[in-house]
Amino acid sequence: MLIDEKIARLRRRSERIISEDELRRRLEVAEKSGKPLRIKLGMDPTAPDVTLGHCVPLKIVRQFQEWGHKAVIIVGDYTARVGDPSGRNTLRPQLSEAQIDENAKTYVAQIGKVLLTDPEHLEVRYNGEWLAKMSMMEVIRLLGRKTVEQLLAREDFAKRFESKTPIFLHELFYPLLQGWDSVAIDADLEIGGSDQLFNNLVGREFQAELGRPGQMVIVTPLLVGTDGVVKMSKSKGNYIAVTDPPGGPSGMFGKVMRLPDALLESYYTLLTDLDLSDVRTEIAANPRDAKVKLAKLIITWLHTSADAEAAEREFMTATHGGVPENIPEMKITASPQRLAPLLVSAGFCASNGEAIRKIKEGAVRIDGEKVPPESFGQDRTFAAPVVLQLGNKRFVRLVPSESV
């Protein structure tokens, strides 16, 4: 793959690349010299779960691994004791050392679901290796590399200062510790969410001050959580973990199915490699089918295709009391059509008027999900077989076909 093609692929999940020209040059040097770049990603174990939000930058790290470069994952067992203030308008609750250590134990196994884990492609470090050994004089020297004015220029600190919300001194220290991690592991490139940009640039500046090439930086968009409001966050509880069970309403499948429709394009963009023009067409035609496809893609990626198929069946069973094993099938056209005539054709209703009344009453479900009463007049396109249900006892499997 040409370098320009690699950079074009990176842009899909990148909000900023600092800078593309520099990245192009250093990729060229790496290819000619045979010396891989060191790709840094830091993760604080503030909870035991790695989430789909983490997977966005992890997918970029995996891409670099596939191009022959080395991922350096820093488990922030020491920075977690400070607490990352990025994007927060209040003090982050501090965890005990025991909690942090316990959470950290799970991280390596979880990132293995996304990254290549052989020693040639992955190095895992804990920043307590170097931060725990710093003397008071070394800490003072590190603090002397930044002014209070520079730290308060950071957006989240500036907002808290303006609103007179307390900012504690140890929070100001966090960007310096993260920046020093880049010095300690000699990072060539740091990847993180867009809320990490300030911290990433601190590392770049520290390296330059020491006469080293400053690390390049790629920041990714923040994946919005299942609430559809704020970024996916362990502290907010609006996340999907890579260790979530595939099936059931509370597993990966169920959580994806409950995503607001407005999030689908961003999830497809950041978590899959599908062509986005096709994705947009599918979402516009039938958001529910697009969610089913997305859920199965994610489960196949993090588990297996068999798990994805089983999760779909389990979700359907759990959400509408179970579908009988042997239900009739009805072939339907693949073109857009109204739901009421399908209910009539299935023999569930005597007329379109009766079918519309049943939809308005909330008695109709598709694959276990209640059809919104106000959508009775909506054209629907079914790209894959679905179960149409009226009440608790009447089921039919609709099978799209070109030969109807």
Helices and strands as residue ranges (DSSP letters): H 3-11, E 16-18, H 20-33, E 38-43, H 52-66, E 70-75, H 79-82, H 97-111, E 122-126, H 128-131, H 136-143, H 148-152, H 155-162, H 169-185, E 189-193, G 194-196, H 197-209, E 216-220, H 252-257, G 261-263, H 264-271, H 276-285, H 287-302, H 305-319, E 329-333, H 339-345, H 352-360, E 364-366, E 369-370, G 373-375, E 386-390, E 394-401
